[in-house]
Amino acid sequence: MAIRLTSGERLLKGVMELLQGKSELPAAEEFAAIRGHLDLALREGWRGEWWPDLMAEPEERLFRTIWLVGTTYTRDDTAPVVPVEVFDPASEGYFQLIAATALGALQAPTIAGLENSGYWARCRSSYSGALWTSTQGAVALGAIQRYGPTHRYYQCHTAHTASSTLTPVATGGNERWGLLAPFARYLDKDVAHNAGDSVLGDVFDLKTGNPLVTTDYERLPWEERRNRIYARGSDADARCWVEFRQPPPRLFGAAYDAAAAYAVGDQVYWDDDGSLTGNWYACLEAAAAGENPSDDAALWQLVEVPLFLEAYLIWKAYALALVGEEQDERRAMAEATAEHYLSSEADVVYRQQGQTPPWPQRTY
């Protein structure tokens, strides 16, 4: 069930009531400033507490893209080397490309349940193997060895007899090895690994099971770095359930212009000349001039602002509008009132309803 929403019109008029004592939309020259204040307030209020209404349903995620039979995989040896890693549904495991290329069912990560070592190597967090020497003799397909000069591990994708020219770092016609990269389990917050993956806002926990339907799960240690969520776990942890807050919406659209065309990602404020409650809408598909959110709804998506933040947003935006007005007392009063409304909503969640965040436990 969708959460209860407020409207852009109510927010704009609410701020104007406080500023000018009139329940009306801001004039054209005031619109951008008021909208900017609401946008800043929305981001702050959205992340100000653990709000259950802003939590997405836990989502099952893989740490890499699923291997596809029709995709050509090409190893990139350009420094710094970025390994080509995939999830193999047949074995429920992760593999990295060690051959130059791989394509099709005969070059899949596994065949009949066995690693296809001529092209792929199973991903692991660490590797072990004997020290490579040029006089060791025969080297079997799939053998893992450490190369002294680089202090790295390599896996043999082409059986051969070792020699001073067939080193693990040889290239061209002498290449027999593929570099093994330690496998880091991560989720990209903004980039989907697979179809259906959501953009992640603030992440709260990673679990081995869906916490909405079972208590039979373990928590995976994790940390966030450079917009990725890194999971600490064993090589057996192929997937996780992520608990996260939806990213906050942005308010940046100007009033809809019937003479303008809009591209995907654009945003407008639309009120249908007063017959429809005003709101911001995001453009989902290219919209030609005149294709508006009322007549061409499939092209547009409502920017949803939760009702429980309405009072906070109005008073916080009002306080921001007073900055630089030499009205310190009024601004301080507005800030305090905004915080009061936010605290009241938090009181409902934590004290009255007794809800708590997933983990670790936080209290208001």
N, C-alpha and C positions, 0 to 999 in steps of 0.2 A: 504494500500500500504506500502511495506517495505521501510525503510529508506535507503539512499545511504550509501554504506560501503566502507571503505578502506581495504587493505589487510595486512596480517602480513608481507608479503615479502616487500611491500612498506615501512612499518614502520622500519623494520630491515635495509634495504638498506639506508633509509633516515638518520638514526642515523650514519651508517658507513660512509656516504658521509661527514657528519660533522666532524667525528672523524679522518678519514683517507683520505678523498678526493676521495674515490672510491665507485662507486655504485655497491656494491657486498654484499652478505650475510656475516655475521660474521663467522669467523673460529670457529671450534668446541669448542675451549677453551674460546672463547669470547661470545658464544651464550647465555649461561645461564645468564651472567651478563647483557647483553643488554636486554634480555627478562624480567629480573627482573626490570630493570629501566622502561621499557614500562608498565609493570604491575602496578607499583606504580603511574606512570603518569596517567594511564587510570582511576584508582580509584579517583585520585584527580580531574582530569578534568571532570569526569562524574558527580561528586557531587558539582562542583565548582559554578554552576549556575542552575537556573530552565530552563532546556532545553526541549522545547516541543517535540522534536523528541525522547526523552527518557521516556516520559510519556506513561504509558499503558492506554488503554481505561478504563474508570471507570467501576468498577466491582461490581456487586450486591453480597452482602455477608450476611450470617447468622452468629449469634454469637455462635452457637453450632452446633453439628452434628445432622442431621435429624434422628428422631426415626425410627428404622427399625423393622418390625414385626418378622423377623427371628433371631434377636439378643437377646442373654440372657444378661440382665443388672443385675449386682451384686453390691450391696452397699458395700463400703469400709469404715469400722469403725476404721481403723488404724489411730492413731494420727500422724500428723495433718490430720483431715478428709478432703478429697477431694470429694465434692458432685458429684454424677452422674447426669448430666444435659443434656437434649435433646430438640430439636425443634420438636414440634408436628404439621405437616402440616395440619391436620384436623381442628385445632383450631387456627392456626397461633400464637401459644404461646409456651413458654418455661416451662418445667417441670423438677422437681428433684425427684429422686427415694427416697422414704421414707420406703418402705418395703425392706426385705432382698434381694429379687430377683424379676424380672419381665420378662416374655417372652410370646410372642404371642398376637393375637388380643384381647383376653379377658383381658389382662393385659396391654393394651395400655394406654397412658396418658389420653385420653378422650374416652368416649363411648357415641355415640349419642349426641355429643356436650357438655357433662358434664364431669367434672373432675373425673377420676377414683381414688378416694381418698384412696382406699385400697392399692394402690401401688405408686401413684405419688401425688405430690403437685405442684401447679402452682408457678413458680418462681416470686419473687417480690424483689424490691430493699430494702424493709423493711417490717416488720410484726407487728401485734398488736394482743393482746388477753388478757384474764383475767389471773390472777395469779393462778397457779395450787395449789391445796391443796388436801391432802389425804382424806378429808371428804366431798368433793364437790358432791359426788353421781355419777349419770350416766354421761358418757362422750361419745358424739356422734361421729360417723365417720366423719372425716374432721375437727374436732374442733381444733383450734389453741390456745395454752396457753403458758404462760411464766413460766419457772421453776426457782424459786428464787436462788437456790445454784449455777447455772451456768450462770444466767442472759441471757439465750438463749430461743428462741421460738421453739416449737415442734408442730407437727401436728399428730393427732390421725389417725392411719391407721387400727385400730381394735377397734370397739366399746366395752366399758367395764364400770364397776363401779370402780371409783377411790378407791385406798387403799394405804397403806404405802409401799406395795411391788410392785405395778404397777406404779412406778414413770416414768417420761419421759426418765430417763436414765437407766431404767432397761434393762437387757439383757436376752437372752435365752427364756425360756417359759414365762417369765413375760414381754416380750417386747410388747408394744402397741403403741409406738410413733416413729416418725422419726424427726431427727433434721432438722430445716429449715435454710439454708444458704442464706444470702442476695445475690441477683443475680447481678453479675458484667458482663456487656456487654463488650466482648473483641474479638479481632481478633488476632490469632497467626500469626506472620509474616512469619515464616518458615514452619509451619505445616498446611496442608489443613484440614479445618473442614469438607468439603464436596467435592465431585467430581467436578473438574473444578476450584477449588480455586487456585489462583496463589500464588507463593512466593512473598511477598511484599518487595519492597525496601524502599525508603524514602516515608512516607505517608504525604500528604499535606492537605487532607480534607475528612470529612465524611458527606454525604448528605442523605436525605430521598428519593431522586429521582435521575434519571440519568441526569446529567447536559448537556449531549450532545444532548438530545432530548426534554428537558423541563426546564422551569425556575420555575416551581411549586414545589419547594422543600424547606426544611429547613436545616440549617447546625446543625450538632450535635457537641456539645463540646466534645473534646477528648484530651487524653494525652498518651504518650508512656512510658511504664515501663517494663524493663526486656524482651524486644523483643515482647511485646504485645501492641496492641492499644486498650485502654479502652475508650469506648464511654459513655458519660453522656447523658442520655435521660430518657424519661418516660417509664413505663412498657408497653406502647402501641407500642413502637418502636421495631418491631420484626426483621427488617433488615435494611441495609444501603447500600449506594453506596460509595465505597472507591476510592479516587483519589490518585494515587501513581506513583512513578518513578520506573522503572524496576531496579532490582539489577544490579550493575556493573559486567561485566564478569571478569574472572581472566585469566591471561596468565601464565601458569606454565608448559606447555607440552614441552618435549624434542623432537628432531627430530624422526620421525617415524622409528621404527625398524622392518623390515619385518620378523625377526626371533622371535619376541616377541608376546605374547598374551596379550590382554588388557581387563580390567574389566570395568564395568559401572562406570562412573565418572572419568576415566583416560582421559588424554588429550595428543595430539600429534601435532607436527608441520609437515605438509605434503605439498610437492610441486610437487609430481609425477615426480621426476627427472628433473624438469625444464619445463615440457610441460604444467603444470597447475600452475597458480599463487599460491604461497605459502600462507598458512593460518593455524591457529590453529583449531583443531577439537576436540570436546568432544565425548567420547564413550558413546553411548546410550544403547547398548546391548553388551554382551560379544563378543569380536572379537578374532578369532583364528589367529595364525601366518599367515601373508600374506593378511588378510582381511583388506584392506586399504580404505580410504575415497573415492577414485575414483571408485574402482571396487565393493565396498560393501557400497554404500552411505547410505543405510537404517540403518547401524550400527553407523553412525557418524552424528554429528551436527556441522555445522560451528559456530565458536565463532565470533559473529558479533561485529565489531568495527566501530562506525559511522565515515563517511568521514569528517564531520565538525570538528572533533577533531584531524584530521591527523597532521596538522602542529604543533599544541600544543604538541601532544604526542612526535613527533620527537625531538623538541627543548627541551622539559622538560626532556626526557630521555638522551639527550646529556648533559644537565646540570648536571644531576645526575651522569653521567659517569665521569665528571670532578671533582667530590668530591674526595679530597685526592690527587689530581694530582698537588697541589700547583699552580693552575691556576685560582686564585680568580677572576681576571679580565675577563677571558673568561667565567668562570662559571656565573658571574653576568650578563654578556651580554646575555648568553643563557637563563638564568632565565627571564630576561626582555623581550626577544623576545618571549618566550613561553607565558608569560602573555599578551603580545600584541596580539597574535593570539587568545587567549581565550577571551580577551576583545572585539576584532573585531566581533567574533561570537555572543557575548552577545549584542553588539550594533545592529546587524541585528534583533535579536529577540525583544528587548525592544523598540529601537528607530525607526528603519526602518519599522518593521512589526507592532509595537504597541501591541505586545502580553504581557499579564500579567499572573502571576501565579493564581491558583484557589482562594486561601485565606489562610492567610491574604495577602493583596497586598504587593509585594516587587518590588523595582525598582533597576536598576543597577546603 
